Amino acid sequence: MDRRHFLAAGIATATAAPALHAQDLYRPYRGQKITISYPGPHPHYDAAQALFDRFTAETGILVERDRTPYLDMHDRQVKEMRRQQGDYDVVTYLLTWKSEYAGHQLLRPLDDLLAGPLAQPGYALQDIIPGYLESIGRVGGPGSYLPRSPARLYGLPYGAETSVLGYRRDVLERLKLPIPTNYTELLAACEMVHDKEKIGGLASRTQAGHQIVHAWLLHLTPHGGQVFDGNYRAALQNEGGVRAAETLARIVQTGPDNHANAGFGEMQEAFLSGRSAFYLDSLTVMNLADDPKRSKVAGKVAYAMHPTARTWSGLTGGFGLGIPANARHPEAAFLFIQWLTNKENDLRVAISGGNAGRWSTLSDVEFRSRRPEQSILPYAMKIANPAWRPLIPEWDTMARDVIGQALPDVLSGKRTAAAALAGCVAPLDAMIAAADWRKTRTGSAAGNDLFTASRRVGPGSADPSVA
């Protein structure tokens, strides 16, 4: 064999080796059937489920679907995962459920699997957006949910979200307003839009309970606030929390008319219908705003970073994929979630309308060409904050029954922001004491160092900017 043929044969062998190894991974599990619990309707999973049959064709592993509205998934999943052997091999969980599931040993840790013989060549865990991996995947360490020792990985983010500022280009051009980069500019722009254009400045969630708490959280960490300090003492009544609540009140005052009791749907509709000039919430609006069938502002919208106040900070939210501890086929389930979240398939889903979860997807030429509205995301992901909210099992009750009942008084003027938030301290402290968090956990103080580090990870400039 001459040198050219020798080199060609070597290249062919090297190219084929990963594919052969991949087939070796799946061969022992051909014919097994796994069942996945996932949300629907949901834009990301509507796109993702198109890959399920492809996975079967490539691996021989069958996928049975249990598609459920996400508000009903939690109770169904817990019921199955508490049995000696459940019907689910893969569960899609909301990030606020992860500490509960892991704390009750309902999920199987993934660290050993990702380092073991079933690991897919080239999977590149470090390519996953760190704010997503930390907030959705890891449990343990400071605060019980931040990725420091002894934190373990219990899930892989899939359908994760961060926040973006959507704005009407035509409105800003008419009023000769700059694209807001901070809250001072945003609030001033909202007032001018309300006065001059006779529409709302920024649409917001206002409904009591979880919805209004979400709206307040959007402004909390950018203003330097937090719900608890590093010793799990209530801190929401401090300066950052008060400023966030006052900011929310100012936003609502200059927002769309007849916008009381607005949830996520009503808030998003106000922007898509042209009744507000700004949108500050989940990136899911990008799938809708340029669709003329669903948006009256198609072709008029662009996106910028979540504005800064004391610091840059963006939302982390959405779903992850985990394997129940009582799964019938945990190895096949792991191969499935690893395949679904790898570089190639993350790109496929993102191009099809799902949410990108990897740096490599955001930098891909085809993705940037097919979805140009998402050009801001490489910057927005740098400030996605894994400590955006407490991720302890008690948080849902705290948000719904305590903070979410106090904040409406701020919007109505019944109480000042300082008084309303101060009234939350005693019930929150009582819930923390009952759960014994101060005794068993370090708290979230270390999250500040973690967040600073996460901002430096990934491609491009470390300085967030408008794109």
DRENDOSE-914761 format. One record per residue: x, y, z of N, C-alpha, C in turn. Coordinates in steps of 0.2 Angstrom, whole numbers, plus 2048, in hexadecimal, padded with zeros to 3 digits. Example, Ala and Ser with C-alpha at 12.3 -4.5 7.8 and 13.67 -1.06 7.14 Angstrom:
% DRENDOSE-914761
8427E482783E7EA8278427F08278407F58238447FB824840800827
% end
This chain:
% DRENDOSE-914761
8047FA80080080080080480680080380B7FB8078117FB80581680080981B8018088208078018238067FF8258007F88287FF7F38238027F381D7FF7EE8188017EE8178097F481780C7F58168137F181B8177F38228157F08278187E88278177E68268117DF8268107DB8218157DE81B8157DB8168197DB8188217E181B8237E181D82A7DC82282B7DB8278277D682C8287CF8298287CD8248237C78218237C681D82A7CB81A82C7CA8168337C981A8387CC8208397CC82583E7C582883E7C28298387BB82C8377B68278397B78218387B281C8397B281A8407B781B8447B881884B7B381B84F7B18218507AC8248547A58218527A482084C79D81D84A79D81684C7A281284B7A280B84E7A180B8557A580F8597A480F86079D81186279A81685F79381886078E81285F78F80E85A78B80985978C80385F7928038617937FE86679080086D78F80786E78B80987478480787478180786E77A80586E7787FE86D77D7FA86A77B7F38687787EF86E77B7EF8747787EB8797707ED87B76E7F38797687F687B7637F68767647F387075F7F386A7597EF86C7547F286B74D7EE86C74A7F087374E7F387774B7F687E7477FC87C7427FD88073D80288073E80788673F80D88573F81288A73981788A73781988F73181E88F73382489273282A88E73483189072D83589272E83889872883D89A72B84489872784789472984E89172385289072585989071F85E89071C85F88971686088871386288270C86588370A86A87F70E86D87A71487187D71A87187A72087587C72487687672687C87472A87D86E73087986D73487887273A87587273986D87173486B87573386387472E86286E72B86786C72786586572D86486073286886073886785B73C86085D73D85F86374185A86673E85386473785286573484C86473584985D73684D85873884B85173E84785174284785674984385674883D85974283B85C74283586074282F85B73E82F85573F82A85174682984E74982F84D75082F84A75482B84F75482C85575882885A75682185A75081F85974F81885875281585275181984D75481684675C81584775F81A84B76781984B76981485076581385676780F85B76380985C75D80885A75980285B75680286275680886675380986C74C80C86B74780986D74080C86C73E81187173B81686F73981C87373181C87472E81B87A72781C87B72682387E72182787C72082E87E71A82E88371C83288871683488C71783C88D71383F88871384688770D84988B70F84E89070A85089570B85889670685C89770686389970B86389F71086889E7158688A47128698AB70D86D8AB70A86E8B27088678B57068628B170485B8B470A8568B47108588B27158538B17188518B87198568BD71C8558C37198508C77128508C870F84B8CC70F8448C970E8448C370F83D8BF71683A8C071B83F8BF72183C8C072383A8C772183D8CC72383B8D371F8358D47198348D271582E8D37198288D071B8298CA71F8238C77268228CA7298278CC7308278CF7308248D672B8248D972A8228E072981A8E07278178DB7258108DA72C80C8DA72C8068DC7328028DC7358028D57318018D07338028C972E8068C573080C8C272B8108BF72B80F8B87268128B47258128AD7298168A972D81B8AD7318208A973881E8A973B81F8A374281E8A37468258A274282A8A074583189F73F8358A274183A8A673C83F8A873F8468A673A84A8A373C8518A273A8558A873E8588AB73C85C8B273E8638B17398678B473A86E8B57408708BA7448758B974A8758BD7488768C47428798C674187A8CD73F8738D073E86E8CC73D8678CF7438638D17498668CF74F8618CF7518608D67518658DA7538638E174F85E8E574885F8E374385A8E67458538E47458528DD74684C8DA74D8498DD75284D8DD75984A8DF7598498E675684D8EA75684D8F17538478F474D8458F074A83E8F274C8388EE7528398EB7568348E77518308E274E8358DF7498328D974D8328D27528368D27568368CC75D8338CD75F8308C776682D8C776B8328C57718338C97768378C77798358C177C83A8BD77E8388B67868398B578983B8BB79083C8BA7948368B87938308BB79682A8BA7958278B378E8288B178D8268AA79082A8A57918318A67948358A179C8348A179E8318A67A682F8A67A78288A57A28248A37A281D8A37A281A89C7A181489B7A281189479C81388F79781589279181788E79281F88B79782288D79882988B79982988479582E88079682F87979C8338777A08308737A68348717A483B86E7A88408717A784786F7A184A87279E84787779884A87A79985287C79F85387F7A185A88179C85D88679C85B88C79885D8917998658927A08678917A286E89279F87288D79C87088879987488379287688478F87388978887588B78987B88F78488088E78488689178488689978988889C78A8878A37858898A878288F8A677C8918AA77688C8AA7758898A47708848A477287D8A777887B8A677A8758A977A8758B177C87B8B477D87C8BB77687D8BE7718818BB76B8828BE76687C8BD7678788B87628738B676586C8B876B86B8B776E8658B87718638BF7748678C27788668C87748678CF7758628D37728638DA7778618DF7778658E577C8648EA78086B8EA78586B8EF7898718EF7868768F378887D8F27858828F577E8838F377A8858F87738868F776F8808F477287A8F47708738F276F8738EA7708798E776E8788E077487C8DC77987E8DF77F8818DB78487C8DA78887C8D478D8778D27938788D67948778DC79A8768DF79A86F8E37A086D8E57A08668E879B8678EF7978628F079785B8ED79185B8E87908608E478B8608DF78C85A8DA7868578D87868518D37828538CD7838508C777F8528C177984D8C177384F8C176D84B8C176984C8BB76B8508B77678518B076B8558AB7688558A576B8598A076685E89D76886589D76386A89B76186889475A86989375786888C75186C88C75087188874B87688874C87B88E75287D88F75488289375388989075288E89575189589275589A8967568A08937588A68977548AC8957568B18977518B78967558BC8917518BF88D7538C488874E8CA8887518D088674D8D688574B8D687D7448D587C7428D687573F8DE8757408E186F73E8E886E73C8E98677388EE8667358F086073A8F585D73D8F38577428F785473E8FD8517388FD84F73590284C73390885173190585772F90A85C73690E85F73B90A86074190E86274491385D74391185774591585174191C85173B91B85273692185273892685773992385D73A92786374292986474692685F74D92786075092586774E91F86975091C86F75591786E75B91787276091287275D90B87476090687275E8FF8757608FF87C75C8FE88175D8FE8887628F988A7688FB88D76D8F689076C8F58977698FA89A7688FA8A27618FC8A47608FB8AA7598FC8AC7579048AC75C9088AD75A90F8AD7589118A675B90E8A175991089A75290C89875190689B74B90389974590689C7469088A374090B8A673E9128A27449168A074291C89D73F91B89674191689373E91488C73791288D73590E89272F90C89472A91289572C91789872891D89A72792189372C92188F72B92588972792288472891B88472391787F71C91888171B91788871491888B71191F88971592488A71392B88971292D88171792B87D71792D87671392887271492287371191D86E70A91A87070891C87670291987970191287970790E87A70690787B70B90688270B90088470F8FE88A7168FE88871A90088D7218FF88D7238F888D7238F58937258EE8937208EA89671D8E58937188E089671B8DC89B7188DB8A071A8D78A67158D28A97178CD8AC7138C88AF7108CC8B670A8CC8B77078CF8BD7038CB8C27018C58BF6FD8C08C37008BE8CA6FC8BE8CF6FE8BC8D67018B58D67068B38DA7098AD8DA70F8AC8D67108A78D37168A58CF7188AB8CA7138AD8C77148B18C17178B88C37148BB8C87178C28CA71E8C18CD71F8BB8D07268BA8D372B8B98CE7298B68C872D8B58C272F8BC8C072A8C08BF72B8C78BD7308CB8C272F8CA8C87348CD8CD73B8CA8CC73B8C48CC7428C18CB7468C38C57428C58C07468C88BA74A8CE8BB7488D18C074C8D78C27508D78C974F8D18CC7528D08D375A8D08D275C8CB8CF7648CA8CF7678CF8CB7648D28C67688D88C27698DE8C77648DE8CC7658E48D17698E28D776C8DC8D77708DA8DC76D8D68E27668D58E17628D28E67638CA8E67608C78EB7608C08EC75A8BE8F17578B88F07528B78F57558B58FC75A8B18FC75D8AF9027658B19027688B290876F8B39087728AD9097798AD90A77D8A790A77B8A29107788A59157768A191A76E89F91A76B89F91576489E9147608A39187628A991975E8AE91C75A8B29177548B49187518B89137548BE9117558BF90B7598C69097558CA90474F8C790274B8CA8FD7488D18FF7488D39057468D990874C8DF9087528DD9067578E19057578E58FF75C8EA8FE75C8EF8F975A8EC8F275E8E78F075D8E48E97568E18E87538DE8ED74C8DC8ED7478E18EC7488E68F07438EC8F07448F08E974A8F18E774B8F48E07478F08DB7488EA8DB7458E58D673D8E68D673A8E68DC7338E78DD7318EE8DA7348F38DC7338FA8DA7338FA8D27388F78CF7398F78C87338F48C57318EE8C872B8EB8C57258EF8C57248F38CA71E8F78CB71F8FD8C67259008C47259058BF7249028B87268FC8B77258F98B171E8F88B071A8F58B57138F48B470F8FB8B37119008B670E9068B670E9098AE7149078AB71490A8A471390489F7108FF8A170F8F989D7098F98997078F48967008F48926FA8F58966F58F88946EF8F98976EC8F38986E78F289D6E38EC89F6E88E689F6ED8E78A36F28E18A36F38DE8AA6ED8DF8AF6ED8DC8B56EC8D58B56EF8D18B96EE8CA8BA6F18C68B46F78C98B16FA8C68AB6FE8C08AD6FE8BB8A97028B58AA7078B68A470B8B08A37108B089E70D8B18977078AE8967048AE88F7018B588E6FE8B88936FC8BF8927018C48917078C389470C8C889470F8C788D7108C188A7138C088470F8C287E7088C187F7038C487A7038CB8797048CF87F7058D687F70A8D987A7108D587A7158D78767148D586F7128CF86E7118CC86770B8D08637068D38677018D68647028DE8637088E086570A8E78647088EC86A7068E986F7038ED8757098EF87A70F8ED8787158EF87C71B8EF8787208F48797258F487572B8F087772B8ED87E7308E988072E8E38837328DE8837318D78867378D588A7368D389073C8D189473A8CB89873C8C589573A8BF89873E8B989473B8B389473E8AD89073F8AE8897448AB8867468AC87F7418A887B73C8A587E7378A187A7338A68757338AC8777308B18727338B186B7398AF86B73C8B08647398AB85F7368A68627328A185D72C8A485A7298A985D7238AC85C7238B28587288B785A7278BE8597288BF85172C8BB84E72C8BC8467288B78427238B484571E8B08427188B48417178B783A7118BB83970A8B883B70A8B183B7048AE83D7028AF8457078B08487068B18507088B785370B8BC84F70E8C285170C8C884C70A8CD84F7088D384C70E8D884B7148D684E71A8DA84E71F8D684A71E8D18467238CE8427278D283E72D8D183E7328D683A7348DC83D7318DD8437328E48477368E384D7388DC84F73A8DB8557428D98557468DB85A74D8D985B74E8D88627548D68647558D386B75C8D686D75C8D78747628D98777638D587E7688D788176A8D48887648D688D7648D18927608D38987638D989B7608DF89C7638E589E7678E48A576C8E88A67708E88AC76E8ED8B176E8EC8B776D8F18BD7748F28C17758EE8C677B8ED8C97808E88C677D8E38C37818DE8BF77D8DB8BA7808D78B577D8D48B077B8CD8B37748CB8B17728C58B476C8C38B076B8BD8AD7668BB8A97628B48AC75C8B38AA7588AE8AD75B8A78AB75A8A28AF75B89B8AD7558988AF7528948AA74C8908AB74B88B8A67468878A67448828A174587B8A47478768A074686F8A174D86B8A174D8668A47538618A375085A8A37558568A075384F8A075784B8A57538468A97568428AE75483B8AD7578378B175682F8B175382E8B874D82B8B874B8298BF74F8248C27508248C875481E8CC7518188CB74A8178C97478118C974580F8C17498128BD7488118B674980A8B47458078AF7468008AD74C8008A974E8058A57538048A075880A8A175B80B8A675F8118A77658128A276880D8A076D80E89B76B81089476580D89276280F88C76081788C75D81889275B81F89376082489376682289676C82789676E82888F76F82288B77182388476C82888076682788276182C87E76283388076283588776383C88876A83F88676F83A88677583C88477583E87C77283987977183A87176D84187076884287376384787276684E87376B84E87876E85487A77585587777785187377E85187077E85786B78485986978585F86578185F85E78185985B77D85885577685985677385685B76C85785B76985D85F76E86086376C86786676B86C86077086B85B76F87085576986E85176886885076286684C75B86984F75A86885675486B85975487385975A87685A75A87D85B75888085475B87D84F75987F84875287E84674F87984974887884874387B84D74588085174188485574288385D74687E85F74787D86674C88286874E88186F75388587275A88287275F88687076688487076888387776C87E87876F87C87F77787C87F77A87D87978187C87978488387578A88487778E88987478F88886D79088186B79288086478C88186078688086278088285E77F88985D78188D86278089586178589785C78B89485C79089685779089385078B88E84F78A88B84978889084378B88F83E78989483878289383678088C83577988B83377488E83777588D83E77188F84377089784377689A8427768A18427728A483C7738A08367708A28307688A183076689B83375F89983375B89D83975E89F83E75B8A284475F8A884675F8AD8427638B38437618B784975A8B784B7578BA85175B8B885775E8B28577618B085D7698B285E76B8B785A7728B985A7748BC86176F8BE8657718C186B7728BB8707708B586F7718B08747788AE87677D8AE8727848AD8757868B287A7838B887A7848BD87F7808BC8857798BA8847758B98897768B388D7798AE88A77B8A888E7808A98937858AE89278A8AF8967888B289D7828B589D7808B88A477A8B48A67788AE8A37738A98A67758A78AD7718A98B27738A88B97708A28BC77489D8BE7728978C176F8988C877089E8CB76D89F8D17688A58D17648A48CB75F8A98CA7598A98CF7588A38D27538A28D775589C8DB75289C8E17548968E57518908E275588A8E27528848DF75187F8E474E8818E974D87C8EF74587A8EE7438748F073D8718F07378768F273987A8F773487F8FA7338858F67378868F173688C8ED72F88D8EA72C8888E77268898E472188C8E97218898EF71C88C8F471E8938F67248948F772689B8F97248A08F472589E8EE7238A38E871C8A48E871889E8E871189F8E770D8A28ED70F8A08F370B8A18F970D8A78FD7148A98FC7178AE9007188B48FC71E8B48F87208BA8F471B8BC8EF7188B78EC7138B88E770C8BB8E970B8BB8F07058BE8F27078C58F570D8C78F67108CD8F87118D28F37138D08ED7158D48E870F8D88E57098D58E47048D98E17028DF8E57048DF8EC7028E58F07078EB8EE70D8E98EB7118EE8E970F8F18E270C8ED8DE7098F08D87038F48D96FF8F28DE6F98F68DF6FA8FC8E37008FD8E67019028EB6FF9018F26FD8FB8F36FA8FA8FA7008FA8FF7068F78FD70B8F79027118FA8FE7168FC90171D8FE8FE7208F78FC7258F88F87298F28F672D8EF8FC7308F49007338F290672F8EE90B7298F190C7248EE9117228E790F7208E790871D8E09067228DB9067298DC90572E8D79057308D690C7308DB9107318D991772C8D591A7268D59187218D091B7228C99187268C89147288C191172D8BE9167318C29197378BF91D7358B99227308BB92672E8B692B72C8AF9287278AF9247258A992172A8A591D72F8A991A7348A59167398A291B73B8A692073F8A392573C89D92973689D92A73389792D73389192873289292273288D91D73A88A91D73E88E91D74588C91D74788892374588B92974688792F74388192F73D88092D73987A92D73D87592874087792374487291E74B87192174D87592675487492975987692475887A91F75D87C91A76387F91D76388392376988692576D88292976B87C92B76F87792E77287392976F87192477186C91F77586F91977487591877787891277B87E91377F87F90E78488590F78088B90D77C88B90877989190677B8938FF7798998FD77B89B8F67808A08F57848A28FA7888A78FA78E8A68F479089F8F479589E8EF79289F8E878C89F8E77898A08E078C8A68DD78E8AB8E17908B18DE7978B08DA79B8AC8DD7A18AA8DA7A08A68D479B8A18D479A89D8CF7978A18C97928A68CA78F8A98C57958AD8C17998B08C579F8B48C27A38B08BD7A48AA8BF7A88A58BB7A48A38B579D8A28B679989F8B07998A58AB79A8AB8AC7998B08A779F8B08A37A58AD8A57AB8AD8A17AB8A789C7A78A289D7A789C8997A489D8927A789B88D7A489B8877A789F8827A589F87C7A88A38767A78AA8767AC8AE8737AA8B58727AD8B98787AB8C08777AD8C587C7A98C38837AD8C58887AA8C488F7A58CA8907A58CF88C7A18D588E79A8D488A7958D388E78E8D388B78D8D98877898D98817888DE87D7828DD87977F8E28767798E187277B8DE86C7778DA8697788D78627728D885E
% end
